[in-house]
Amino acid sequence: MIKEVDQILENTGMVTEYSRMYIDKQKRLLKLDIAEKSAKVGSSLITTVALALVVSFLVLFLSVTVAFSLGALWESYALGFLAVTGFYLLVTFVILVFKRNLITNPVLNAIVKNFLED
């Protein structure tokens, strides 16, 4: 009888130890998974910011070129720059009206997709 009790206690101790090891490994795996997903989101964010910076400079120089070209065509640089400014005001208005569909939803979907990817 005592031998059986000792065997049960030993088995219980082994099960407890295996359970602790399993929980520890699951915690480490979760930490690694979170770190991987955070790194992916962070690298995507850095890439997007760098690309946005390059595109911003491209748009700036293109806008100045178009403004000067329209100004030369209309013989008034002020009208050329006014036309480009009007275009950007129109684009800003469209973005503000359709902000959710153009910006918020795609950004949220991209972030969620990066986190849920295996």
Beta strands, then each sheet from edge to edge (+ up, - down):
end
